[in-house]
Amino acid sequence: MAPQIAPEAPSADETAWRLYMELRERPCRTRALKLTHWLREDHVVHPKALERALRLWALAGAAMVVSRRRNLHPPTGGIE
């Protein structure tokens, strides 16, 4: 019989992203407390992971704005 391999625990970055998105999509006190408790579990790693998740979300939003602007103002190919 093959040995059982335990599933890998999610990384801090994955957990930060999941907790942030859960709170963002359906804000409530329970989800806010869940994120707060998780942040307190590791005062060094978890806040940094949440910061990376927030930065990723902000960059994704910025990319969407740039994409929309390009669609509104397509390149002219040098013709002004």
Secondary structure, 3 states (H helix, E strand, C coil): CCCCCCCCCCCHHHHHHHHHHHHHHCCCHHHHHHHHHHHHHCCCHHHHHHHHHHHHHHHHHHHHHHHHHHHHCCCCCCCC
